[in-house]
Every structure is written in C-alpha cells, then in structure tokens.
Amino acid sequence: MDIQNFFLVFEDAGLFLYSVLKAFLPLPSLEVLLVPLCLKHPQNWIRYSLIGALGTCIGGAIGYFLAYRLGKKVLKNIACEEDVQKGEALMKRYGVIAVFIGGVTPLPDFLLAYLAGFTHMNFLSFTFTDGTARLLRSLLVTLCLNRLHTVIDVDRFGMWFSALILLWMVYEWIKTRRKLHAQQISKK
C-alpha cells in the first residue's frame, strides 16, 4: 500500500492527518489526496478544502515552533545552506507577502514554516497568512474539480502568479529607485 492509498482509506481523517504532516515534512502536495477525494465525493469539495487548510495551519504551526526552537538545524538535511540563506533573506525582507505567495504557489509548505520560525516572524501573522493562502489554493483546486470537472494545473497557475508578483515587485523597486534618484537630484 502506498502512502496516498493509506491516507485515502480514512478519507476526512486521512486528509486532515496528511495535511498536518505535509506542512512540516517533505511530502507531496495536498492535491494528491484532494483530487481523488473530490472525484469520489464531489459534494464535499468545500469541506475537503477546509479540512486541508486547517490541517496545514496546524502542521505549519508545528514546523514554525520546531524551527523557532531549533533554528537552522531543522533544515540541515533538507536544504543546502545557500538556499536557506536566500530563503531567510526573502522572509526577512517580504515577511507575510512571501508566506502568502509561497502558500498559493507550489513551494513546499514545510520550508515556509521553517523559514518563518527561525527568522522569528510573528506567529499569528504567519499562521493567518499561511492558512488563508493554503485555503485559497485548496478552494481553487476543489472548485475546479467540482464545477469544471477537470483538474487545474496548480503548479503552472502558481508559476504564472509568482511571475506576476515578481514583475510587480520589480516595478515597485524601479519606481522607488527613480523617486530616490529624483530626490537626490533635487537636493543638489
């Protein structure tokens, strides 16, 4: 029996347990359970989204506190030092925006929780933002399954969403740079 079938046997409880575990362990995306459950019981799509978001929120809190207490050691065997440093810089610079973008894109949940924990991000801000983002992602997947009777490629959607956010951030950076440059010129 593979891991997916193990959790599918227990349906709601299996989805909840899996979503808790995947939020602080390197497991495949929640869609591996959401899709089969929604195809089996399409009328329960909202419930499955809520269960997944609640479990992810609890699992994210566990990952956050592990990293808060253990620091970077928690990522020692999961990510290389260079990636951890890049993630830490992004988390410190963008905070909850980084958590939200990571929550609706295909970034692994556990990395977000660990980065937020060892950078000592505000716990309530992290939990609320991560939970909201994961709920939106789950609702998108289950709604598409329910209404369109098709599976949406969330990874591709997430990449486009990430690209748009990145373009917006570059635009804001250029705008700020121009404003600073104009201020420096006006002082002379």
Secondary structure, 3 states (H helix, E strand, C coil): CCHHHHHHHCHHHHHHHHHHHHCCCCCCCCHHHHHHHHHHCHHHHHHHHHHHHHHHHHHHHHHHHHHHHHHHHHHCCCCCHHHHHHHHHHHHHHCHHHHHHHHHCCCCHHHHHHHHHHCCCCHHHHHHHHHHHHHHHHHHHHHHHHHHCCCCCHHHHHHHHHHHHHHHHHHHHHHHHHHHHHHHHHHC
